[in-house]
Amino acid sequence: MDQQPTITQEAVYEVLRECYDPELPVNIVDLGLVYGVTIVDNWVGVRMTLTTPGCGLADQIANDVRAKIKNIPGVADGDVRLVWSPPWNQSMMSDEARRKLLIQK
């Protein structure tokens, strides 16, 4: 009997740290764009937002996220949901992201 690898939140967040907003040199986790990860058996769902609702790169970013999560060992399928509530703001960024973007608290 084949044992499927266990999919963990840590593994999902690790690959999400490889996804970047093409306009900013910071990954989507440190930007505070990821609102949640759901794992059900071999399916992974990511609930996230973007820095602005009118972002012309929304599909590109969502497709990158989807591709990265589907490459995690054991993941058969994944879904990315873009949400706009709560709206993103700079206070959601990590301290590291603020340093990279030279933003004061």
Secondary structure, 3 states (H helix, E strand, C coil): CCCCCCCCHHHHHHHHCCCECCCCCCECCCCCCEEEEEEECCEEEEEECCCCCCCCCHHHHHHHHHHHHHCCCCCCEEEEEECCCCCCCHHHCCHHHHHHCCCCC
